[in-house]
Amino acid sequence: MTTLAIRTSQDLVHRANPREILVSPPRRDTERRYRSMTVTTDISPYYLDHPARHRLDLLLMTEACRQAALSAAHKFEGLPLGVAVFFNSIDVRISNVSELLKSARELTITTTMQQMKLRNDGSPKQIEYSQVAVLAGSDTPVVRSKMAVQGVSKGRYSDLRAYQRNGSAAPSTAGMRTDFRRHRDLTAPERVGRTQIANVVLAGLRIDDGGATAMLDADLSNASLFDHDYDHYPAMVLIEAGRQLALAGTRRPVDWIVSGFHAEFPQFAELDTPTVLVARQHQDRVEVRCLQNDLVVTDMCFELTSMARRT
């Protein structure tokens, strides 16, 4: 008899769809250290949409790490429910590609809370944490991460967004979805390491000797990219766009994985403003910037690892 893994609750990880939940309930380890197990059975097909090797999906690992930390912060660190949380920076590395590739075991994620500054209303002024993930039954790290987030209470969130937009209210994916139309020149899935057009987020791809450019064109009806309603492009969509552009610059994307990245988010990426991505390649490292009206809203750097001789 197969025992089904227990997922943590939706409110602890800010997810609406149970199949988007990737971790078990957190448990306390030592002071300010917490453990969660990944739950990668019966998950969103978005995370399975790769020509091969979905276990090496860095977005899957990043989202699992995010959920592990957020659920621990809510359950043990005093972070109240009902707050809007957004990233300042993310740094994630697959530290042992070979071990992760050959094993089907779930991962144990250990989260260490390094800084937790809450305002009087309980909203996070700054949360910083680091994480190490190992295969169950092993001590060998396969994923490492560091993340920094902040946020506001949901009651103050709309005021913050209006202030950032010079007084205008931000549109929502809920209101934009009906009239949303994708560009005709969407990138072919195989060009960006995907098999399904719904998971492609780039249009107007142009490649030159130094790198590549494209427009962000994420499908607002994609329930994985937009698990609930947003008034901006979430960090994971921007990282997905950067990953796709980094892979598009390779001769055969199927031969490569993104094995590490660092991302910073100095501004919200607005839904109603065209977003241009510009990539510059430096051997196996690709720098990607997301620009809106020439303003950098996201700065990323991706590390590529060749898989041509590993399978």
C-alpha positions, -999 to +999 in steps of 0.1 A: +000+000+000+013+035-010+012+061+017+003+095+003+025+124+015+007+151+035+009+186+021+010+217+042-021+239+042-028+263+014-028+294+036+007+287+049+022+289+014-002+314-002-014+290-028-050+285-041-045+252-059-036+221-038-015+207-067+007+238-065+017+229-029+051+212-030+060+207+007+049+189+038+040+208+070+071+222+086+085+209+118+109+225+142+145+212+142+166+234+164+163+270+173+153+290+142+158+259+120+129+240+105+125+210+082+100+202+054+098+174+029+091+180-007+059+165-021+063+160-058+036+134-066+004+146-083+017+181-088+009+207-114+017+196-150+037+229-154+065+213-133+065+182-155+066+200-188+102+194-199+116+173-227+133+153-200+146+155-164+119+174-147+136+166-114+162+191-124+137+219-128+152+248-108+118+266-107+104+235-090+132+236-064+129+273-059+091+272-053+095+243-029+122+263-010+099+293-009+070+273+004+092+256+031+104+289+045+070+307+043+051+280+060+078+278+088+076+316+092+039+315+096+038+285+119+068+291+142+082+326+137+052+348+143+045+359+108+007+364+107-016+352+080-031+380+059+001+396+047+013+402+012+049+390+008+072+398-021+108+390-029+138+413-027+163+386-039+166+349-046+197+328-050+193+291-057+219+265-069+216+228-077+248+218-059+249+181-070+233+176-104+243+139-107+227+129-074+195+147-081+193+133-116+197+096-106+174+096-076+136+097-074+135+103-036+119+133-021+141+161-006+144+172+030+147+210+031+163+226+062+155+263+065+175+285+088+159+319+097+187+344+098+167+376+102+130+383+109+120+419+114+082+425+117+064+458+119+039+466+146+011+453+124+030+420+119+039+426+083+075+417+074+100+445+071+127+420+063+130+382+063+162+365+053+168+328+054+191+302+039+183+266+030+199+233+023+181+204+006+193+168+008+178+136-007+158+117+019+182+093+037+213+111+026+235+139+040+247+151+006+233+186-003+217+187-037+202+222-035+212+254-017+192+287-015+192+321+001+162+344-001+152+378+012+116+390+013+095+418+027+058+427+026+029+447+040-005+439+055-031+432+029-050+463+041-021+485+032-011+468+000-035+486-024-023+520-011+014+509-016+007+499-052-012+531-060+016+551-046+041+533-068+019+540-098+015+577-092-020+573-078-035+549-103-049+515-092-031+485-105-051+463-128-056+426-119-053+394-138-089+388-130-100+418-149-075+414-178-080+377-185-111+379-206-097+403-232-061+391-230-046+380-263-012+365-268+013+376-295+013+358-328+051+353-327+052+332-296+084+313-293+083+276-301+082+255-269+113+234-279+133+266-283+129+274-246+130+239-230+092+234-229+068+211-247+035+230-241+028+264-257+008+274-226+040+273-206+059+295-230+063+331-217+083+347-245+073+363-278+093+381-305+125+362-298+156+376-314+191+360-311+224+376-320+260+369-314+260+385-279+227+373-265+190+375-271+159+397-266+122+389-263+089+403-250+073+388-219+040+372-229+028+349-201-006+333-205-028+348-178-050+317-178-021+295-169-031+284-134+004+275-124+020+308-135-009+327-119-021+304-091-044+332-079-051+368-090-022+392-091-018+429-098+018+424-111+039+397-126+050+374-098+087+366-093+083+331-105+069+343-139+099+366-143+124+339-134+107+315-158+110+342-185+147+346-177+153+309-177+136+305-211+156+333-226+189+318-212+180+284-228+170+301-261+205+313-265+219+277-266+221+257-298+201+228-284+181+238-253+173+201-246+210+196-239+211+222-211+196+229-177+197+261-156+215+248-126+217+281-106+205+317-106+205+349-087+177+374-091+169+408-076+136+426-078+140+464-074+105+472-088+072+456-093+067+444-129+034+459-140+008+439-159-002+468-181+033+478-192+052+460-220+081+441-206+113+436-226+139+409-216+175+414-227+201+386-223+239+387-226+258+354-226+292+349-210+301+313-218+279+292-194+266+323-176+237+344-189+227+378-175+191+388-181+173+421-174+136+427-174+128+463-185+096+483-184+099+518-200+137+514-198+134+508-160+150+476-146+123+457-128+143+425-124+180+417-127+190+380-130+220+358-137+216+322-148+242+294-148+239+267-175+250+231-171+254+208-201+235+175-199+246+162-233+269+136-217+250+128-185+221+108-200 
